Amino acid sequence: MAFSTGGGGSADVLSEINITPLVDVMLVLLVTFIITAPLLNNAVHINLPRTSTTSPPTQVKTVTVSIDANSQVFIDKRAVALTALEPELKDLVSHDPDLALSLQADEGVPYRAVAKVIANIQRSGVSKLSVLTQPGG
């Protein structure tokens, strides 16, 4: 695209690019980015009050119910018959309604034995039950 410089018979061609529209567009984009950049930060800055250090809450001792490879049931390493499990757990729950219980069973124990123990735990009123496993695959 060539432009003539106005003279009637002159064959001079103007070969310069007008960069004014380009500068206008770049300035508009720059202003847009300057205005929107602070809005991109989604963090909420809060200065929390300082307090004196306190001791951590007391650790709640959990009761462990174990089932060994011979389907023998234990409460905290004390052997218990399956029929006596529910009454013993009810007694523990009556002393501590927020009793936390951990169940661990040998991997060779049939599922039926584990299901019976879980049913006894549920009937005894225990509301916090953790099933312990080994980490890894």
Kinemage of the C-alpha trace (Angstrom):
@kinemage 1
@onewidth
@group {chain A} dominant
@subgroup {mainchain}
@vectorlist {calphas} color= white
{ca met a 1} P 0.000 0.000 0.000
{ca ala a 2} L 1.676 3.164 -1.100
{ca phe a 3} L 0.687 6.729 -0.443
{ca ser a 4} L 1.628 9.707 -2.476
{ca thr a 5} L 2.839 12.846 -0.768
{ca gly a 6} L 0.555 15.194 -2.537
{ca gly a 7} L 2.528 16.760 -5.368
{ca gly a 8} L 0.764 16.500 -8.680
{ca gly a 9} L 3.371 14.798 -10.787
{ca ser a 10} L 5.741 13.552 -8.130
{ca ala a 11} L 6.308 9.802 -8.004
{ca asp a 12} L 7.637 9.723 -4.399
{ca val a 13} L 6.219 6.879 -2.320
{ca leu a 14} L 5.834 7.124 1.458
{ca ser a 15} L 6.990 3.830 2.964
{ca glu a 16} L 6.682 4.578 6.702
{ca ile a 17} L 4.236 2.678 8.962
{ca asn a 18} L 1.993 4.777 11.158
{ca ile a 19} L 2.525 3.336 14.662
{ca thr a 20} L 0.111 5.645 16.481
{ca pro a 21} L -2.794 3.091 16.485
{ca leu a 22} L -0.395 0.389 17.692
{ca val a 23} L 0.767 2.577 20.587
{ca asp a 24} L -2.855 3.373 21.465
{ca val a 25} L -3.772 -0.307 21.629
{ca met a 26} L -0.687 -1.149 23.720
{ca leu a 27} L -1.446 1.648 26.193
{ca val a 28} L -5.033 0.435 26.591
{ca leu a 29} L -3.792 -3.124 27.262
{ca leu a 30} L -1.195 -1.849 29.739
{ca val a 31} L -3.792 0.143 31.683
{ca thr a 32} L -6.125 -2.890 31.677
{ca phe a 33} L -3.419 -5.144 33.122
{ca ile a 34} L -2.410 -2.558 35.719
{ca ile a 35} L -6.003 -2.302 36.931
{ca thr a 36} L -6.767 -6.058 36.950
{ca ala a 37} L -3.453 -7.349 38.376
{ca pro a 38} L -4.265 -6.540 42.021
{ca leu a 39} L -7.629 -8.296 41.648
{ca leu a 40} L -5.979 -11.590 40.655
{ca asn a 41} L -4.657 -12.154 44.156
{ca asn a 42} L -7.297 -14.314 45.899
{ca ala a 43} L -5.583 -14.393 49.287
{ca val a 44} L -7.274 -12.835 52.267
{ca his a 45} L -4.737 -11.055 54.429
{ca ile a 46} L -5.573 -11.300 58.111
{ca asn a 47} L -3.394 -10.292 61.023
{ca leu a 48} L -4.252 -12.812 63.708
{ca pro a 49} L -4.056 -11.762 67.344
{ca arg a 50} L -1.189 -13.074 69.428
{ca thr a 51} L -1.874 -15.162 72.525
{ca ser a 52} L 0.242 -16.947 75.040
{ca thr a 53} L 1.077 -20.538 74.222
{ca thr a 54} L -1.129 -23.183 75.746
{ca ser a 55} L -0.662 -26.869 76.267
{ca pro a 56} L -2.204 -29.199 73.700
{ca pro a 57} L -5.469 -30.895 74.643
{ca thr a 58} L -5.129 -34.091 76.584
{ca gln a 59} L -4.807 -37.160 74.445
{ca val a 60} L -7.781 -39.485 74.660
{ca lys a 61} L -6.697 -43.036 75.350
{ca thr a 62} L -8.264 -45.433 72.917
{ca val a 63} L -9.292 -48.949 73.808
{ca thr a 64} L -7.930 -51.547 71.408
{ca val a 65} L -9.917 -54.623 70.444
{ca ser a 66} L -7.711 -57.211 68.740
{ca ile a 67} L -8.483 -60.450 66.934
{ca asp a 68} L -5.552 -62.841 66.505
{ca ala a 69} L -5.033 -65.514 63.845
{ca asn a 70} L -6.993 -68.059 65.939
{ca ser a 71} L -10.037 -65.689 66.128
{ca gln a 72} L -9.347 -65.041 69.830
{ca val a 73} L -10.632 -61.602 70.931
{ca phe a 74} L -8.642 -59.278 73.190
{ca ile a 75} L -9.486 -55.968 74.868
{ca asp a 76} L -6.238 -54.085 75.508
{ca lys a 77} L -4.205 -57.354 75.423
{ca arg a 78} L -6.619 -59.099 77.809
{ca ala a 79} L -8.330 -62.182 76.399
{ca val a 80} L -12.132 -61.973 76.320
{ca ala a 81} L -14.724 -64.455 75.080
{ca leu a 82} L -16.795 -63.225 72.132
{ca thr a 83} L -19.978 -63.538 74.217
{ca ala a 84} L -18.461 -61.336 76.960
{ca leu a 85} L -17.240 -58.636 74.533
{ca glu a 86} L -20.492 -56.677 74.310
{ca pro a 87} L -21.138 -56.473 78.109
{ca glu a 88} L -17.521 -55.411 78.733
{ca leu a 89} L -17.725 -52.694 76.095
{ca lys a 90} L -21.078 -51.504 77.482
{ca asp a 91} L -19.403 -51.167 80.883
{ca leu a 92} L -16.568 -49.126 79.334
{ca val a 93} L -19.067 -46.910 77.472
{ca ser a 94} L -21.035 -46.323 80.673
{ca his a 95} L -17.863 -44.905 82.286
{ca asp a 96} L -16.853 -42.906 79.182
{ca pro a 97} L -19.636 -42.124 76.650
{ca asp a 98} L -17.061 -40.708 74.171
{ca leu a 99} L -15.022 -43.899 74.170
{ca ala a 100} L -12.735 -44.225 71.153
{ca leu a 101} L -12.157 -47.790 70.047
{ca ser a 102} L -9.513 -49.214 67.696
{ca leu a 103} L -10.070 -52.552 66.014
{ca gln a 104} L -7.182 -54.586 64.673
{ca ala a 105} L -7.492 -58.039 63.192
{ca asp a 106} L -4.967 -60.485 61.797
{ca glu a 107} L -5.142 -60.711 58.011
{ca gly a 108} L -5.793 -64.451 58.220
{ca val a 109} L -8.935 -64.072 60.328
{ca pro a 110} L -12.138 -64.992 58.466
{ca tyr a 111} L -14.404 -62.062 57.718
{ca arg a 112} L -17.208 -63.711 59.699
{ca ala a 113} L -15.241 -63.336 62.964
{ca val a 114} L -14.469 -59.679 62.248
{ca ala a 115} L -18.117 -58.988 61.354
{ca lys a 116} L -19.287 -60.550 64.638
{ca val a 117} L -16.872 -58.371 66.620
{ca ile a 118} L -17.991 -55.235 64.738
{ca ala a 119} L -21.635 -56.129 65.441
{ca asn a 120} L -20.858 -56.493 69.163
{ca ile a 121} L -19.056 -53.146 69.140
{ca gln a 122} L -22.034 -51.472 67.463
{ca arg a 123} L -24.552 -52.976 69.887
{ca ser a 124} L -22.451 -51.871 72.866
{ca gly a 125} L -22.953 -48.191 71.960
{ca val a 126} L -19.441 -47.284 70.818
{ca ser a 127} L -19.675 -44.383 68.366
{ca lys a 128} L -15.992 -43.857 67.528
{ca leu a 129} L -14.396 -46.869 65.844
{ca ser a 130} L -11.091 -46.959 63.977
{ca val a 131} L -10.000 -49.982 61.969
{ca leu a 132} L -6.220 -50.323 62.026
{ca thr a 133} L -4.251 -51.637 59.040
{ca gln a 134} L -0.624 -51.874 57.974
{ca pro a 135} L 0.641 -49.090 55.689
{ca gly a 136} L 1.742 -50.022 52.194
{ca gly a 137} L 0.495 -52.429 49.606
